[in-house]
Amino acid sequence: MKSSVLGKSTSVAEVTGIFRTGIMIHVDREYFLPYERCPKFKTAKAEDVFSVEFDGEDLHWPALDIDMELESLRHPERFPLVWHE
């Protein structure tokens, strides 16, 4: 029996490491996000970086007010803009 109603994604996002040059994020696989693309992570508190939420399409860091599409991690060449304050 198949359900005809799609539920909310059960995928989980997790920051798996904070490094000198960027952060490692695991969603469906590991992604490296260099600080060059999102400098706000470099000066953020570790607890705020590790506190990521995922709704199935977008990543959100509430304490840092950062939202990011998963597609921008999968295909960074399609999203050449760098975040600036």
C-alpha positions as CSV (number, residue, x, y, z in Angstrom):
1,M,0.0,0.0,0.0
2,K,1.3,3.4,-0.9
3,S,0.5,6.7,0.8
4,S,-0.7,9.4,-1.5
5,V,0.0,12.1,1.0
6,L,3.6,13.3,1.1
7,G,4.8,14.0,4.6
8,K,7.5,16.3,5.9
9,S,11.1,15.3,5.0
10,T,12.8,13.2,7.6
11,S,16.3,14.3,6.5
12,V,18.4,15.7,9.3
13,A,21.1,18.3,9.0
14,E,24.1,18.3,11.2
15,V,27.2,20.4,11.4
16,T,29.9,17.8,11.9
17,G,33.0,20.0,12.2
18,I,34.2,23.5,12.5
19,F,37.6,24.0,10.9
20,R,40.1,26.9,10.4
21,T,38.8,27.4,6.8
22,G,35.1,26.5,7.0
23,I,32.4,24.2,8.4
24,M,31.4,20.6,7.4
25,I,27.7,19.9,7.1
26,H,26.0,16.6,6.7
27,V,22.6,16.4,5.2
28,D,22.3,13.7,2.5
29,R,26.1,13.6,2.4
30,E,29.1,15.7,3.6
31,Y,29.4,19.3,2.3
32,F,32.2,21.7,3.1
33,L,31.2,25.4,3.3
34,P,34.3,27.7,3.3
35,Y,34.2,30.9,5.3
36,E,34.8,32.7,2.1
37,R,31.2,31.9,1.1
38,C,29.7,32.8,4.4
39,P,32.1,34.8,6.6
40,K,29.6,35.1,9.5
41,F,30.3,31.5,10.5
42,K,34.0,32.3,11.2
43,T,33.3,34.6,14.1
44,A,30.2,32.8,15.4
45,K,30.0,30.9,18.7
46,A,30.4,27.2,18.1
47,E,27.1,26.4,19.8
48,D,25.3,28.7,17.3
49,V,27.1,27.1,14.3
50,F,26.1,23.6,15.5
51,S,22.5,24.7,16.0
52,V,21.2,24.1,12.5
53,E,17.6,23.4,11.5
54,F,16.5,21.7,8.2
55,D,13.1,21.7,6.6
56,G,13.9,19.4,3.7
57,E,15.1,22.2,1.4
58,D,16.6,25.0,3.4
59,L,19.1,25.1,6.2
60,H,18.6,27.7,9.0
61,W,20.8,28.9,11.8
62,P,18.3,30.8,14.1
63,A,20.9,32.4,16.4
64,L,22.9,33.7,13.4
65,D,20.0,34.7,11.2
66,I,21.4,32.6,8.3
67,D,19.3,30.8,5.8
68,M,20.8,28.7,3.0
69,E,19.3,26.5,0.3
70,L,20.6,22.9,0.2
71,E,21.0,23.4,-3.5
72,S,23.7,26.0,-2.9
73,L,25.8,23.4,-1.1
74,R,25.1,20.7,-3.7
75,H,26.0,23.1,-6.6
76,P,28.0,26.1,-5.4
77,E,28.9,27.0,-9.0
78,R,25.2,27.9,-9.6
79,F,25.3,30.2,-6.6
80,P,28.3,32.5,-7.1
81,L,27.2,35.2,-4.7
82,V,29.0,35.5,-1.4
83,W,27.2,36.7,1.7
84,H,28.3,40.1,3.1
85,E,27.2,42.1,6.1
